[in-house]
């Protein structure tokens, strides 16, 4: 269960990171 929880957190972190990058690019544009 702990392994699954870590995997979910990693996926969420990656999604947030990609979204943050897109927001930064949008603000620059």
Secondary structure, 3 states (H helix, E strand, C coil): CHHHHHHHHHHHHHHHHHHHHHHHHHHHC
